[in-house]
Amino acid sequence: MIPETLDALIRAGSDALQTTCGLTVTSTHVSLVHHGSLTFPALGELRIRNGTVQNVNLGCDTVLVGQLAGRAGGTDARSGIEVLASRVLSSLIEEMEGRRPRGSVENLAVTPVTLYTRGQRTYGIRLDTDAGRLFLLAEIPSKVELEEAKNSDFITGIIETYLPRDWATRERLQSGGVIDNFLVFVRKVEADLYLEVPDSGDAAGVRGAILLGAGMMDGCRALKLCVDLSDTDLPSPTRGDTIRATVGLEDRSFSFGLSYLGEAGHPLTGGAGLPCAWFAVPDSITICQRRRSFRLPPLEPVAAEIECMAGMRLDSPWGDWDQGPRRSTGRVKDLSFDGARIVLLQSVDDPVLEPGNRIRCRLHLPGEDQPVVVSALIRRVSLSLADRNEWQRDVGLEFQVTGADDRAAVARIREFVLAIQRSRLARRVDLTSTR
């Protein structure tokens, strides 16, 4: 689905340039965008509902901006931008899969903007013409993300089809047929793979990848992963190097070594292609617990506040004016003895919410008059689909015990988690029913 969505984006951009400006695309380039912030020469934003992509940022270079007023039928550059953006949107919706997708053009302006990308399935498209360049930037949800946002039973069915019944209690997969079925599962759900690419020392950098298919490479059964190992500050691997890969499913982590075989590509429309690499099929896969302790979703809503200190005001020459705490409000998605996952609106983009920062977390547990306040370390910040149309910000926390108050708070959280577990077990074995 991801390559098909990229093809649709390329065709929509090419069609818009041709029909509104009379410009023919001479070359097309697709790149993988890493996690972080980037300055984007924005034109506007496409917001789409009920489709396979939710947001597309449009941009262009200064040469194309100068052409838009005269070529797109508008009286000025802004009206030309609107004509072009509207055509991209209509062309994209025409061929997009989904339940009657629709959308709107917003934030029309020719100005550099700072965009924050999650770096997982984030793609940049550049369409070159003789009169400037059009850029498209999109974060494309995976198949499993889209299905989970619809609350479908897709993932349950595909697990039953391709994974052993006892996969959750196994320590490894070793049989060739079982491993092949697992890899088919990974490809069909478009699961995120995390590759640990060694640097020049003893450490490694993590790169996201997706499995696009399988084939033969120099007589060896091989996997084709969409990953750009050359566009990185890490050394490029050489043939035979082993790269550790992990895939998460529920509370389990599948880990295996991949032997690098060489570069590859995956063709897209317009002569473009995705950067890829070939790896030998693994002969063993280890399964382990993803977390130190199990996490459970609460039985009823639990509000949460993440409290960060904003630091000192810069307009004080002595830096002695404390601005006070800043709070971001969300809800608890799941909770464990050791940490929590807090869900915030995507619009909550506090720069203090970065991995490695220490915060105070206030949990409003049901039946409690006062919130439970505990120190925590931010371990992860990412985006996920709240439903088919909206993104949400996930913040992974690890609780920290820095004193008696934190110790008491963690003890209260443990009691709450155990109560959830007892309730779920009672439902599972039907202890609460009367016979």
Disulfide bonds with the S-S distance in Angstrom:
none
